[in-house]
Amino acid sequence: MKIEILDTTLRDGEQGAGIEFSPDDKLKVIKALDELGVSYIEAGMITNESSARFFDSLRELRTKNARLAVFTQTCKPGEDPGCSELLKAAARAPVPVATVYGKSWLYQVTEVLRTTPEENLRLISSSIEYLCSSGKEVIFDAEHFFDGYSDSPEYAMSVVDTAFAAGASRVVLCDTNGGNLPDVIGLVCQAVCEKHSNIGIHCHNDMGMAAACTVSAVLAGATHIHATVSGMGERCGNANLNTVVPVLQLKMGFQCFGDKIKDLTRTARIVNECANATFDEKEPFVGGYAFTHKAGSHIDGVIKSPRAYEQISPESVGNERNLLISGLSGRSAVIEKMENYLSGNGSGLTKDAPQVKKALEVIKDREAKGYEFEDAGASLALTIDDALGNRKSYFTLLGLKVIIDESGSITGSDNEPFTASAVIKISVDGKEYLTAGEGNGPVNAIDEALRRALVRFYPEIASIKLTDYRVRVLDSRATASSVRVSIETTDGVSVWRTIGVSRDVINASWQALRDSMEYMIRKTHESK
């Protein structure tokens, strides 16, 4: 059975705290979701000139799979739909679909709208008819439906009946407060689906059950679901598309994205990047830790038989397996890593192979100095290259000078600017290049300068972005302590982590930055 996916990341998702998309970001999100295969994309609500201009920019946009939708509300009590500025804007929007929401809970009708049950039904019917007359396909969101059904099943069902009679193509049952359990969602959906087809589900995550409630609704007969990438949304968010779709398609046999589900991890990272959100690496299916194994028995088992410790193959959602390696790791885990990092040249290695012994020796030696490779796979790859004498020198540092403007600390004001600049000189294939960079602190300045120096030789550097920077003190000698710097980097598709260790935080940061850039260049050259 085919399940329609309406993605509301650009509307309900953007209502989440800290989430904001620029017009260009929104276009990137639409493109990524369309390529993934969603059925509908709710592009937002027209409330001002800025949102109106964005919808105007969609006039010439052509999508492959998704139908774009504008979100709006019913007209107000006593108002004709043709007099509602929001409805008129939605009707004019150059998109084929309009999603309109209305009340289905008597409590909301009398206490929030301050109107009669009969007038509320008129608002729903006339608003849907008005949007249909403008040529739109209309999807009706029955707000607070499950609370309304608990209060008065007859009235809640009359709202559904009214919406379909007015011309709605789908009626979506909304758990707006996110306060219902999956069994309740399933029972109510089943009752509605026994009377109507084309029923949808829209769940919020206030109890951490939005995904489970959505799956329960589908099992009860819903064929249209609302979700957001990474569960972005109001309060605790919405049903997580990255979780719901793999469960429905890979675990239960429903059709959502077909073969395109292999692009799910990539799409999730693109959308989070556009939202300027920190990607949760512990997300099921698409997170960087979703298929990461650390325990020795787990590593040994998953190498022998992936099914032993993985519910699905990482590749089915575009993710990859990761084994955490340390000096205490078994040789079988090191062999698996070496086979991956050596691009096939490590096949056939045995536990007694000299390369394996050498790699373990180097790993143990560096761990003794404070390095930790459990969550720094990129640095581990380069370390293995070092151990085997295979590490290529893509660039050489000839000089680095960091200048810190300490005016803020001198005046003692936390509001004063604290800036730094870095001058860097590198050599690539005998060609030297000198450049400078400025940033909010010395590490940011070094990063800016290094990028400027390298991008002329390696254009792929322009696509990467540092997403996390952490410093940990390794002993108790205060300012004389060694520190470990960890850096997380992304190119918008994949993520890698690198480390550096030194008594000088600048030097440790340089090591991690250098490894990050080298790993990106190495990966690009190998793929070519």
VOGU-3710 file (C-alpha; in Angstrom, 3 decimals, decimal comma):
1> mkieildttl> 0,000/0,000/0,000  1,194/3,502/-0,858  1,433/5,995/2,015  1,453/9,680/1,092  3,959/11,849/2,931  3,233/15,530/3,489  6,374/17,199/4,778  5,664/20,250/6,899  9,243/21,122/7,879  9,011/24,547/6,229
11> rdgeqgagie> 5,779/25,361/8,070  5,275/23,442/11,314  8,996/22,667/11,526  9,938/26,330/11,337  7,622/26,995/14,283  10,144/25,144/16,450  12,388/27,224/18,706  15,699/28,075/17,037  14,600/26,922/13,566  14,641/29,429/10,745
21> fspddklkvi> 14,999/29,113/6,987  16,058/31,846/4,583  14,232/31,975/1,211  17,247/30,333/-0,467  17,341/27,647/2,231  13,652/26,943/1,657  14,268/26,352/-2,040  17,094/23,942/-1,196  14,828/22,072/1,209  12,059/21,830/-1,390
31> kaldelgvsy> 14,512/20,468/-3,944  15,907/17,878/-1,516  12,472/16,713/-0,330  11,131/16,549/-3,874  14,055/14,385/-4,957  13,485/12,154/-1,924  9,951/11,484/-3,147  7,549/13,163/-0,710  4,007/13,568/-2,025  3,316/17,060/-0,656
41> ieagmitnes> 5,538/19,864/0,662  3,881/22,460/2,874  5,912/25,525/1,943  4,569/27,870/4,616  1,839/30,384/5,319  1,368/33,780/3,684  1,137/36,322/6,496  3,212/39,277/5,260  5,011/40,713/2,237  8,105/38,586/2,822
51> sarffdslre> 6,180/35,282/2,799  4,173/36,492/-0,205  7,398/37,174/-2,126  8,652/33,692/-1,316  5,526/32,102/-2,757  5,858/34,303/-5,831  9,339/32,830/-6,293  7,719/29,386/-6,574  5,701/30,411/-9,629  8,191/28,970/-12,129
61> lrtknarlav> 9,382/26,123/-9,912  8,764/22,665/-11,322  8,828/19,642/-9,029  9,252/15,986/-9,995  7,276/14,258/-7,268  5,828/16,695/-4,747  2,827/18,997/-4,942  3,514/22,284/-3,145  1,019/23,525/-0,586  0,226/26,807/1,127
71> ftqtckpged> -1,038/26,675/4,711  -3,904/28,801/5,994  -6,839/28,881/8,406  -10,599/29,070/8,019  -12,315/32,430/7,976  -13,339/33,935/11,302  -16,793/33,762/12,926  -19,249/35,969/11,084  -16,807/36,448/8,197  -17,221/35,505/4,547
81> pgcsellkaa> -14,223/33,619/3,073  -13,863/36,226/0,342  -13,238/38,853/3,024  -10,441/36,901/4,756  -7,032/38,289/3,805  -5,346/34,981/4,691  -7,720/32,931/2,548  -7,427/35,381/-0,357  -3,613/35,183/-0,153  -3,759/31,383/-0,086
91> arapvpvatv> -6,123/31,317/-3,063  -3,739/33,526/-5,069  -0,621/31,550/-4,132  0,974/29,965/-7,230  0,902/26,438/-5,800  -1,626/23,675/-6,541  -2,574/22,743/-2,970  -3,950/24,560/0,058  -3,936/23,111/3,564  -6,562/24,751/5,760
101> ygkswlyqvt> -7,086/24,050/9,435  -10,206/24,351/11,558  -11,538/23,395/14,965  -12,920/19,924/15,706  -13,068/20,136/19,519  -16,204/21,723/20,988  -14,163/23,158/23,849  -12,006/25,056/21,352  -15,070/26,144/19,391  -16,830/27,679/22,386
111> evlrttpeen> -13,847/28,852/24,472  -11,293/29,909/21,828  -13,332/30,806/18,749  -16,195/31,981/21,002  -18,809/30,822/18,513  -21,447/28,140/18,073  -20,871/24,570/16,827  -23,028/25,324/13,770  -21,058/28,451/12,878  -17,789/26,527/13,149
121> lrlisssiey> -19,061/23,991/10,608  -19,993/26,903/8,323  -16,491/28,327/8,607  -15,000/24,974/7,610  -17,394/24,338/4,736  -17,290/27,828/3,224  -13,496/28,140/3,526  -12,882/24,813/1,782  -15,407/25,657/-0,952  -13,745/29,039/-1,484
131> lcssgkevif> -10,287/27,498/-1,896  -11,635/24,766/-4,171  -13,275/27,421/-6,354  -9,820/29,011/-6,829  -8,604/25,765/-8,380  -6,789/24,413/-5,360  -6,708/20,859/-4,107  -7,689/21,301/-0,463  -6,390/19,280/2,478  -8,256/19,908/5,726
141> daehffdgys> -6,465/19,674/9,083  -8,948/18,824/11,831  -7,213/20,564/14,711  -7,370/18,918/18,174  -9,334/16,053/16,635  -8,523/13,380/19,215  -9,338/15,631/22,151  -12,513/16,629/20,337  -13,431/13,006/19,683  -12,968/12,182/23,358
151> dspeyamsvv> -15,248/15,076/24,269  -17,909/14,543/21,589  -17,408/11,818/18,955  -20,510/12,973/17,103  -19,320/16,550/16,655  -15,761/15,559/15,739  -17,145/13,205/13,071  -19,453/15,956/11,798  -16,363/18,097/11,184  -14,843/15,328/9,040
161> dtafaagasr> -18,148/14,838/7,188  -18,446/18,574/6,546  -14,891/18,884/5,213  -15,300/16,044/2,729  -18,725/17,307/1,639  -17,212/20,756/0,950  -14,589/19,265/-1,382  -11,538/18,404/0,738  -9,436/15,701/-0,919  -8,034/14,561/2,432
171> vvlcdtnggn> -8,959/15,142/6,050  -6,083/15,006/8,507  -6,733/14,068/12,120  -4,454/16,206/14,303  -3,147/15,365/17,771  -2,354/19,039/18,198  -1,458/18,852/21,896  0,557/15,657/21,458  -1,153/14,186/24,507  -2,685/10,972/23,179
181> lpdviglvcq> -1,269/7,455/23,375  -0,747/5,262/20,289  -3,596/2,887/21,187  -6,061/5,780/21,430  -4,837/7,203/18,120  -5,296/3,790/16,494  -8,801/3,185/17,840  -10,075/6,623/16,851  -8,457/6,465/13,396  -10,017/3,069/12,829
191> avcekhsnig> -13,470/4,458/13,639  -13,009/7,328/11,189  -11,475/5,140/8,459  -14,458/2,778/8,626  -16,563/5,667/7,354  -14,131/7,613/5,159  -11,078/6,965/2,990  -8,238/9,452/2,390  -7,697/10,023/6,103  -4,428/11,556/7,268
201> ihchndmgma> -2,592/11,858/10,587  -0,658/14,763/12,133  1,007/14,105/15,517  3,005/16,278/17,884  5,729/14,856/20,090  4,918/16,243/23,535  5,105/12,751/25,064  7,855/11,461/22,773  5,346/9,264/20,938  4,576/11,139/17,725
211> aactvsavla> 6,273/8,543/15,525  4,573/5,644/17,323  1,191/7,390/17,115  1,681/7,977/13,389  2,497/4,316/12,780  -0,548/3,332/14,852  -2,756/5,557/12,674  -1,424/3,965/9,488  -2,125/0,485/10,858  -5,671/1,690/11,549
221> gathihatvs> -6,167/2,810/7,946  -4,635/6,289/7,528  -2,955/6,649/4,124  -1,639/10,217/4,405  0,843/11,301/7,088  2,365/14,604/8,151  5,950/14,705/9,388  9,004/16,942/9,629  12,678/16,193/9,086  14,314/15,354/12,439
231> gmgercgnan> 10,981/16,009/14,158  11,369/19,804/14,008  8,322/21,705/15,163  6,309/23,533/17,802  7,191/22,771/21,446  8,636/19,223/21,401  8,256/18,895/17,649  6,334/16,723/15,222  6,491/13,128/14,043  10,020/12,545/12,751
241> lntvvpvlql> 10,023/11,751/9,032  13,475/10,152/9,401  12,003/7,611/11,827  8,461/7,094/10,552  9,316/6,387/6,917  11,931/3,649/7,527  9,608/1,982/10,036  6,687/2,002/7,603  8,645/1,042/4,500  11,497/-1,157/5,701
251> kmgfqcfgdk> 9,895/-2,797/8,726  6,238/-2,992/7,717  6,228/-3,150/3,917  4,334/0,075/3,107  5,511/2,085/0,109  6,685/5,620/0,875  9,802/6,564/-1,089  10,683/3,339/-2,918  14,385/3,102/-3,788  14,793/6,798/-2,971
261> ikdltrtari> 14,791/5,921/0,723  18,535/5,396/0,237  18,791/9,199/0,060  17,174/9,656/3,478  20,375/10,231/5,479  21,727/12,697/2,929  18,411/14,601/2,833  18,201/14,759/6,615  21,628/16,363/6,801  20,864/18,827/4,015
271> vnecanatfd> 17,668/20,012/5,727  19,346/20,321/9,141  22,147/22,298/7,523  19,621/24,657/5,888  17,878/25,081/9,260  21,241/25,837/10,897  20,356/23,103/13,383  22,833/20,855/15,164  22,267/17,391/13,756  21,448/14,781/16,397
281> ekepfvggya> 23,899/11,966/15,718  21,812/9,652/17,910  18,806/9,862/15,594  17,525/6,403/14,654  18,317/5,281/11,094  20,066/8,473/9,885  22,285/9,508/12,810  26,034/9,030/12,755  25,749/6,741/15,789  22,785/4,726/14,510
291> fthkagshid> 25,084/1,977/13,236  28,102/2,641/15,453  29,435/-0,263/17,517  31,820/-0,007/20,472  31,594/-3,159/22,604  34,111/-5,779/21,538  31,509/-8,551/21,383  29,220/-6,381/19,280  32,032/-5,518/16,878  33,049/-9,149/16,525
301> gvikspraye> 29,443/-10,188/15,996  28,542/-7,511/13,454  31,678/-8,278/11,417  30,729/-11,960/11,284  27,029/-11,315/10,652  25,617/-7,774/10,439  22,146/-9,030/11,327  23,478/-10,002/14,758  23,511/-6,360/15,938  21,778/-4,307/13,213
311> qispesvgne> 18,029/-4,260/12,605  18,500/-3,143/8,973  21,478/-2,544/6,729  22,897/0,993/7,029  22,997/1,270/3,236  19,205/0,894/2,985  18,811/4,438/4,354  22,067/5,822/2,945  23,962/5,525/6,218  27,120/3,565/7,025
321> rnllisglsg> 28,467/1,273/9,710  31,079/2,605/12,098  33,245/0,594/14,484  34,852/2,507/17,342  38,532/1,637/17,623  40,882/2,046/20,583  44,046/0,424/21,852  41,864/-2,177/23,553  40,035/-3,137/20,371  40,351/-6,617/18,978
331> rsaviekmen> 42,402/-7,132/15,840  39,325/-8,135/13,851  37,906/-4,626/14,373  41,180/-3,037/13,262  41,236/-5,272/10,168  37,711/-4,173/9,254  38,687/-0,515/9,593  41,848/-1,022/7,546  39,941/-2,730/4,754  37,590/0,262/4,583
341> ylsgngsglt> 40,277/2,926/4,824  42,650/1,269/2,363  40,022/1,298/-0,389  40,195/-2,414/-1,030  43,992/-2,682/-0,750  43,577/-4,037/2,756  41,533/-7,083/1,759  42,892/-10,447/2,854  44,569/-9,146/6,003  44,825/-11,572/8,907
351> kdapqvkkal> 45,162/-10,945/12,632  48,860/-11,823/12,453  49,587/-9,613/9,461  52,458/-7,142/10,153  50,313/-4,241/8,941  47,685/-5,018/11,578  50,288/-5,276/14,337  51,881/-2,017/13,223  48,539/-0,187/13,155  47,688/-1,381/16,664
361> evikdreakg> 51,099/-0,304/17,942  50,677/3,203/16,541  47,117/3,481/17,907  48,248/2,407/21,390  51,221/4,763/21,291  49,068/7,741/20,375  46,427/6,856/22,944  49,159/6,892/25,575  49,812/10,510/24,556  46,152/11,457/24,984
371> yefedagasl> 44,642/10,724/21,572  41,283/8,974/21,570  39,996/7,515/18,318  36,615/6,218/19,457  34,791/9,172/17,965  37,426/10,473/15,565  37,240/8,158/12,582  38,871/10,618/10,203  41,966/10,975/12,394  42,011/7,194/12,785
381> altiddalgn> 42,050/6,758/9,011  45,014/9,101/8,708  46,741/7,369/11,638  46,424/4,016/9,873  47,865/5,627/6,746  50,760/6,860/8,924  51,332/3,403/10,399  51,528/1,811/6,954  53,544/4,611/5,381  50,683/5,471/3,014
391> rksyftllgl> 49,771/8,953/4,227  49,946/11,441/1,393  51,030/15,018/1,941  48,406/17,155/0,242  49,830/20,370/1,676  52,705/21,451/3,902  52,561/24,156/6,545  55,452/26,579/6,080  54,390/29,166/8,630  51,544/30,162/10,920
401> kviidesgsi> 51,154/33,319/12,992  48,171/34,096/15,180  47,401/37,587/16,466  44,779/38,075/19,182  43,006/41,368/19,835  42,482/41,340/23,601  40,746/44,701/23,912  37,689/43,027/25,456  39,670/41,324/28,201  41,661/44,481/28,896
411> tgsdnepfta> 38,572/46,576/29,509  36,933/43,744/31,423  33,721/43,982/29,418  32,160/40,775/28,137  30,423/42,784/25,419  33,640/44,057/23,841  34,688/42,299/20,611  37,326/39,586/20,966  38,794/38,981/17,529  41,831/37,219/16,183
421> savikisvdg> 43,643/37,046/12,875  45,896/34,370/11,428  48,548/34,518/8,713  49,322/31,174/7,117  51,795/30,024/4,476  51,403/26,626/2,819  53,025/24,694/0,002  51,170/22,434/-2,441  53,221/20,551/-5,041  56,006/23,095/-4,700
431> keyltagegn> 53,671/26,089/-5,049  53,652/28,411/-2,063  50,730/30,541/-1,007  50,431/33,136/1,774  47,084/34,357/3,044  45,307/35,590/6,172  42,009/35,130/7,919  40,061/36,824/10,695  37,615/35,212/13,094  35,971/35,149/16,492
441> gpvnaideal> 38,983/33,733/18,277  42,241/32,157/17,145  40,850/28,790/15,997  38,209/30,400/13,807  40,886/32,681/12,346  43,199/29,720/11,551  40,278/27,881/9,964  39,433/30,874/7,758  43,053/31,373/6,701  43,612/27,678/5,965
451> rralvrfype> 40,460/27,469/3,843  41,487/30,494/1,803  44,909/29,002/1,243  43,672/25,557/0,224  40,568/26,329/-1,823  42,631/27,540/-4,806  44,276/24,100/-4,933  41,394/21,966/-3,689  38,007/23,560/-4,600  36,102/20,875/-2,656
461> iasikltdyr> 37,206/22,615/0,551  34,615/25,336/-0,125  31,747/22,940/0,692  32,813/22,006/4,222  31,784/23,569/7,504  32,925/23,069/11,101  29,902/22,030/13,170  31,438/21,354/16,577  34,589/22,238/18,522  35,430/20,791/21,929
471> vrvldsrata> 38,409/21,052/24,270  39,154/18,673/27,128  41,900/19,047/29,703  43,757/15,726/30,060  45,486/16,176/33,430  45,361/18,370/36,532  48,262/20,740/35,935  45,948/23,657/35,208  47,414/25,941/32,528  50,318/23,526/31,948
481> ssvrvsiett> 47,950/20,642/31,174  47,763/18,827/27,878  44,487/19,314/26,045  42,576/17,268/23,503  40,747/19,198/20,800  37,929/17,488/18,919  36,485/18,946/15,737  33,394/17,854/13,805  33,142/18,767/10,118  30,485/18,258/7,452
491> dgvsvwrtig> 30,204/18,770/3,723  26,401/18,764/3,991  26,220/15,067/3,185  28,560/13,241/5,543  30,215/14,081/8,864  33,720/13,304/10,105  35,593/13,984/13,315  39,257/14,681/14,005  41,410/15,252/17,099  44,617/16,939/18,160
501> vsrdvinasw> 46,593/16,718/21,404  49,134/19,191/22,763  49,993/21,346/25,784  49,233/24,275/23,459  45,525/24,561/22,590  46,403/26,379/19,356  48,695/23,544/18,285  46,098/20,911/19,197  43,482/22,854/17,249  45,828/23,061/14,260
511> qalrdsmeym> 46,303/19,284/14,288  42,547/18,683/14,284  41,940/21,299/11,565  44,763/19,902/9,424  43,401/16,363/9,720  39,904/17,552/8,865  41,067/19,214/5,658  43,354/16,316/4,731  40,579/13,803/5,236  38,222/15,749/2,974
521> irkthesk> 40,855/16,018/0,243  41,781/12,341/0,649  38,126/11,270/0,398  37,521/13,380/-2,708  40,635/12,114/-4,480  39,784/8,487/-3,678  36,250/8,884/-5,032  37,679/10,288/-8,257
//
